[in-house]
Amino acid sequence: MTTQLFESHTRGTADYGWLKANYSFSFGNYYNSERIQFGMLRVLNDDMIDGGTGFGTHGHANMEIITIPLEGALKHRDSMGNDGIIRFGEVQVMSAGSGVEHSEMNASQDQKTKLLQLWVFPDRENVTPRYDQKSFDIDNQINTFVNIVSPNDMNDGNALWVYQKTFFHLGIFEINTQSNYKIKIPKNGVYLFLIEGEIAINNQVLKARDAMGITEFDTFEIKIIAKSKILLVEVPMN
């Protein structure tokens, strides 16, 4: 097993006043030649949006976009006719495909919204754009990884799906427990992002907002040092 630890303070940062962002990979004005992507995972942005503000209408193409609210709510509107709000506990996917425009605004006028947004390169281009969202009861499934995103042709109907051989899992784990993750597709890698808490993998300790890239493994163990919320993304490496 090969691991690479990415401590939270080494991420790119940006403060636009209304938006405070942390970039795990090169994005916007942040560029790091050693952090362009992890396999097919291109973006992991950790954003905080002020009330009454947000991202105005803008376009995407040929990217699988996954949005995970952590606090508050986000109002989504797109050129496919979707218009709604996603909140903590829900996950949103959008296959940009041949091209789509959308806006993402804080649904509150006075409370901040915190979210993770991830972009994954698709395994096919110029598909018809699509949108979906779903609620997942993570809080009542403690000490287990809940599958929130799967490949379009490997989905059991419980998770959202995208056009890529990627699996997203989200889990809350209690102190002094442990969990094992077994790779779904050989030669895939895992990018683990610790949202909250403290854990250890391969004798390396991760704290809140740290991440680890893990490759060349079949199974690995996560030791929970403090109550933790973990996002685990399995993706093809090429």
C-alpha positions as CSV (number, residue, x, y, z in Angstrom):
1,M,0.0,0.0,0.0
2,T,1.3,3.5,-0.9
3,T,0.0,6.5,1.0
4,Q,0.5,10.2,0.7
5,L,-0.7,12.6,3.4
6,F,-2.1,16.0,2.5
7,E,-2.4,18.2,5.6
8,S,-5.2,20.8,5.6
9,H,-2.9,23.8,5.9
10,T,-1.2,22.9,2.6
11,R,-4.3,23.4,0.6
12,G,-4.8,26.4,-1.7
13,T,-7.0,29.1,-0.2
14,A,-9.0,32.0,-1.5
15,D,-11.1,34.7,0.2
16,Y,-13.5,36.6,-2.1
17,G,-15.3,38.2,0.8
18,W,-18.6,36.4,0.2
19,L,-16.8,33.1,-0.4
20,K,-14.0,31.5,1.6
21,A,-12.6,28.5,-0.3
22,N,-10.0,25.8,0.3
23,Y,-8.7,23.9,-2.7
24,S,-7.3,20.4,-2.5
25,F,-6.3,20.6,-6.2
26,S,-5.3,23.5,-8.5
27,F,-8.3,25.7,-9.1
28,G,-9.0,29.3,-10.0
29,N,-6.0,31.4,-9.1
30,Y,-4.4,28.5,-7.1
31,Y,-2.0,26.5,-9.0
32,N,0.3,23.7,-7.7
33,S,2.0,21.5,-10.4
34,E,2.1,18.6,-7.9
35,R,-1.6,18.9,-7.1
36,I,-3.5,18.9,-10.3
37,Q,-5.7,15.9,-9.7
38,F,-5.8,12.4,-8.0
39,G,-6.5,9.9,-10.8
40,M,-9.9,10.9,-12.3
41,L,-10.7,13.2,-9.3
42,R,-10.0,16.7,-10.5
43,V,-11.6,19.0,-7.9
44,L,-12.3,18.9,-4.1
45,N,-13.3,22.4,-3.0
46,D,-14.2,23.1,0.7
47,D,-16.4,26.2,0.5
48,M,-18.1,28.6,2.9
49,I,-20.7,30.9,1.3
50,D,-22.1,34.0,3.0
51,G,-25.9,34.4,3.3
52,G,-27.6,36.1,0.3
53,T,-24.7,35.3,-2.0
54,G,-23.4,32.5,-4.2
55,F,-22.2,31.5,-7.7
56,G,-24.1,33.2,-10.5
57,T,-25.0,31.4,-13.7
58,H,-22.0,29.7,-15.2
59,G,-21.3,26.8,-17.5
60,H,-19.8,23.3,-17.4
61,A,-19.1,20.5,-19.9
62,N,-17.9,17.0,-19.7
63,M,-17.5,16.8,-15.9
64,E,-19.3,14.8,-13.2
65,I,-20.0,17.3,-10.4
66,I,-20.9,16.1,-6.9
67,T,-22.1,18.6,-4.2
68,I,-22.3,17.7,-0.5
69,P,-23.7,20.3,1.9
70,L,-22.2,20.2,5.3
71,E,-24.1,23.1,6.9
72,G,-27.0,25.2,5.7
73,A,-28.7,24.9,2.3
74,L,-27.9,25.6,-1.3
75,K,-30.3,26.8,-3.9
76,H,-29.7,25.2,-7.4
77,R,-31.1,26.3,-10.7
78,D,-30.0,25.1,-14.1
79,S,-30.6,25.2,-17.9
80,M,-32.3,21.7,-17.7
81,G,-35.2,23.2,-15.8
82,N,-34.2,22.0,-12.3
83,D,-34.9,24.5,-9.5
84,G,-34.6,23.4,-5.9
85,I,-32.7,23.4,-2.6
86,I,-30.3,20.9,-1.2
87,R,-29.5,20.7,2.5
88,F,-27.3,18.9,4.9
89,G,-27.9,15.2,4.6
90,E,-28.6,15.5,0.8
91,V,-26.2,14.9,-2.1
92,Q,-26.4,16.4,-5.6
93,V,-24.9,15.0,-8.8
94,M,-24.8,16.7,-12.2
95,S,-23.4,15.2,-15.4
96,A,-22.5,18.3,-17.4
97,G,-22.0,16.3,-20.5
98,S,-22.5,18.3,-23.7
99,G,-23.0,21.4,-21.7
100,V,-25.1,22.9,-19.0
101,E,-25.4,26.2,-17.1
102,H,-26.4,26.5,-13.5
103,S,-26.3,28.8,-10.5
104,E,-25.6,27.9,-6.8
105,M,-26.8,30.4,-4.2
106,N,-26.9,30.3,-0.4
107,A,-30.6,29.6,0.3
108,S,-30.4,31.7,3.5
109,Q,-30.1,35.5,3.6
110,D,-28.2,35.5,7.0
111,Q,-26.7,32.1,7.6
112,K,-23.5,30.7,6.1
113,T,-23.6,27.6,4.0
114,K,-20.7,25.1,4.0
115,L,-20.2,22.5,1.3
116,L,-17.9,20.2,-0.5
117,Q,-17.9,20.1,-4.2
118,L,-16.0,17.5,-6.2
119,W,-15.4,17.1,-9.9
120,V,-14.6,13.8,-11.5
121,F,-13.6,13.3,-15.2
122,P,-16.3,11.2,-16.9
123,D,-15.6,8.0,-18.8
124,R,-17.5,9.3,-21.8
125,E,-18.0,12.7,-23.3
126,N,-20.9,14.8,-24.6
127,V,-23.6,12.8,-22.9
128,T,-27.0,14.4,-22.4
129,P,-26.7,16.6,-19.3
130,R,-28.5,15.2,-16.2
131,Y,-29.2,16.2,-12.6
132,D,-30.2,14.2,-9.5
133,Q,-30.2,14.6,-5.8
134,K,-31.0,12.3,-2.9
135,S,-31.2,12.3,0.9
136,F,-29.0,9.9,2.9
137,D,-29.6,9.2,6.6
138,I,-25.9,9.2,7.5
139,D,-26.6,10.1,11.2
140,N,-28.5,6.9,11.8
141,Q,-25.9,4.6,10.2
142,I,-23.0,5.1,12.6
143,N,-19.7,3.2,12.2
144,T,-20.3,2.3,8.5
145,F,-19.6,3.8,5.2
146,V,-22.7,4.7,3.3
147,N,-22.4,4.5,-0.5
148,I,-23.7,7.8,-1.9
149,V,-22.3,7.7,-5.5
150,S,-21.6,4.7,-7.8
151,P,-20.9,4.1,-11.4
152,N,-23.9,4.2,-13.8
153,D,-23.5,0.5,-14.6
154,M,-22.7,-0.7,-11.1
155,N,-25.5,1.0,-9.1
156,D,-27.8,-0.9,-6.8
157,G,-30.4,1.8,-6.8
158,N,-29.6,3.1,-3.3
159,A,-26.8,5.5,-4.4
160,L,-26.7,8.3,-6.9
161,W,-24.8,7.5,-10.1
162,V,-22.3,9.1,-12.5
163,Y,-20.5,8.3,-15.7
164,Q,-17.3,7.0,-14.2
165,K,-16.0,4.0,-12.3
166,T,-16.0,5.9,-9.0
167,F,-17.5,5.2,-5.6
168,F,-18.2,7.9,-3.0
169,H,-18.8,6.8,0.6
170,L,-19.6,9.0,3.6
171,G,-19.6,7.8,7.2
172,I,-19.7,8.9,10.8
173,F,-17.6,6.9,13.2
174,E,-17.4,6.8,17.0
175,I,-14.2,7.1,19.1
176,N,-12.1,4.0,19.5
177,T,-13.7,2.0,16.6
178,Q,-12.2,0.9,13.4
179,S,-13.3,0.3,9.8
180,N,-11.8,-1.5,6.8
181,Y,-12.2,-0.5,3.2
182,K,-11.9,-3.0,0.4
183,I,-11.2,-1.8,-3.1
184,K,-14.2,-2.2,-5.5
185,I,-12.2,-2.2,-8.7
186,P,-8.6,-3.4,-8.8
187,K,-6.0,-0.7,-9.6
188,N,-8.4,2.1,-8.5
189,G,-7.1,4.5,-5.8
190,V,-8.8,6.1,-2.8
191,Y,-8.7,9.8,-1.9
192,L,-9.9,10.0,1.8
193,F,-10.9,13.4,3.1
194,L,-11.4,13.8,6.9
195,I,-14.3,16.2,7.3
196,E,-14.2,16.1,11.1
197,G,-12.3,14.3,13.9
198,E,-9.1,12.4,14.1
199,I,-8.1,9.0,12.5
200,A,-5.0,6.9,11.8
201,I,-4.2,5.0,8.6
202,N,-1.0,3.1,8.2
203,N,0.4,4.6,11.4
204,Q,-0.2,8.1,10.1
205,V,-2.5,10.5,11.9
206,L,-5.1,12.7,10.1
207,K,-6.9,15.6,11.7
208,A,-9.9,17.6,10.5
209,R,-9.7,18.6,6.8
210,D,-6.5,16.5,6.2
211,A,-6.6,14.1,3.3
212,M,-4.7,11.0,2.1
213,G,-4.2,9.4,-1.3
214,I,-4.0,5.6,-1.1
215,T,-3.0,3.4,-3.9
216,E,-1.7,-0.1,-4.6
217,F,-3.9,-1.9,-2.0
218,D,-6.6,-4.4,-1.6
219,T,-7.9,-3.5,1.8
220,F,-6.8,-0.9,4.4
221,E,-7.8,-0.2,8.0
222,I,-8.9,3.1,9.5
223,K,-8.5,3.6,13.3
224,I,-10.9,6.2,14.8
225,I,-9.1,8.2,17.4
226,A,-11.9,10.8,17.9
227,K,-15.5,10.9,16.6
228,S,-15.0,11.4,12.9
229,K,-16.9,12.2,9.7
230,I,-15.1,10.8,6.6
231,L,-15.6,11.1,2.9
232,L,-13.9,8.3,0.9
233,V,-13.6,8.6,-2.9
234,E,-12.5,5.6,-4.9
235,V,-11.5,6.5,-8.5
236,P,-9.6,5.1,-11.5
237,M,-6.0,6.3,-11.5
238,N,-5.8,6.6,-15.3
